[in-house]
Amino acid sequence: MCHRLPLLRGECQKFLADEIVETGAKRSFIRYLPIGPYLAIMPWNFPFWQVFRFAAPALMAGNVGLLKHASNVPQCALKIEDIFRRAGFAEGAFQTLLIGSGPVDDILNDSRVAAATLTGSEQAGIQVGISAAKRIKKVVLELGGSDPFIVMPSADLDAAVATAVDARIQNNGQSCIAAKRFIVRRRLPMSSSASSVKRMQELRIGDPFDESTQLGPLASADAVTSLDADVKKLWPRVRAC
Amino acid sequence: MAIATINPATGEVVKTFDALTSLQIEQKLQLAASAFRTLRRTSFAERASKVMRAAEILEKRKTSALI
């Protein structure tokens, strides 16, 4: 993440530069100016990156951040606020709000809040999108997803199986851009199906601080319960294939 | 949902936090508005250098659980 911020700086400078526009007037240009404080609602799956990814360009542009982070990563949220303070930003340039989702609509209604951004579920995005639209405020939403992993007839199956497993379990599967739907454009030999099952079964589950662990715990007990329910619901259909 | 640090491997509640009151939210919004009045008058170069400083802080501590 740290190495991406200098790259972002270059990109931001380009994006924020004046754009000269040819008109009949002597000199016409578009200038990008900051719009004000914005509310950011971010998820727990990459608790630092999800925040720095929006906060770095927003602060470079001169906008002020108000972070409502996921409820299960409060110390990450406070640490991030502290990092921006230590980096020299004035008090108030970036603040963490330890709040639930209840106050969000009122905050978006406040005239001091210029815009919103959310990375999360479709449902949450719809709510924030509606809240922002009602007040004609800009909103940036990153929602989703259900990325397809497509295996074409020409595929090297061993490589496809290995990559499929990695693509599915990155960050314990807790990634918006992880492969979620596996679409196989050919008939797989039994050995390939068996090999992908075996690879999954052999994953080392354990303490996330242990370097040899490949799959740690999911983020919450609710996540386990809901995933277990999904698997149980789908299992009879899988077995029928 | 409680605002809390919970170890997902064990279920242990490591630390809990109180949600901000309406008054505290109001104070933060005031502070954000006044911080914007200052920040908008700074240059891109100044703001970018502070973001780079944040990157350095992260880089220095990336191998430590204590940032």
Interface residues (C-beta under 8 A of the other chain):
Chain A: M1 C2 H3 L5 P6 L8 R9 C12 Q13 L16 L33 P34 G36 P37 F48 F52 A56 L59 M60 A61 G62 N63 V64 L66 S71 N72 V73 P74 Q75 K79 I83 F84 R86 A87 G88 F89 A90 E91 G92 A93 Q95 L97 L98 I99 G100 P103 I107 D110 R112 V113 D207 P208 G216 P217 L218 A219 S220 A221
Chain B: M1 A2 I3 A4 T5 I6 P8 A9 G11 K15 F17 D18 A19 L20 S22 I25 K28 L29 Q30 L31 A32 A33 S34 A35 F36 T38 L39 R40 T42 F44 R47 A48 K50 V51 M52 R53 A54 A55 E56 I57 L58 E59 K62 I67
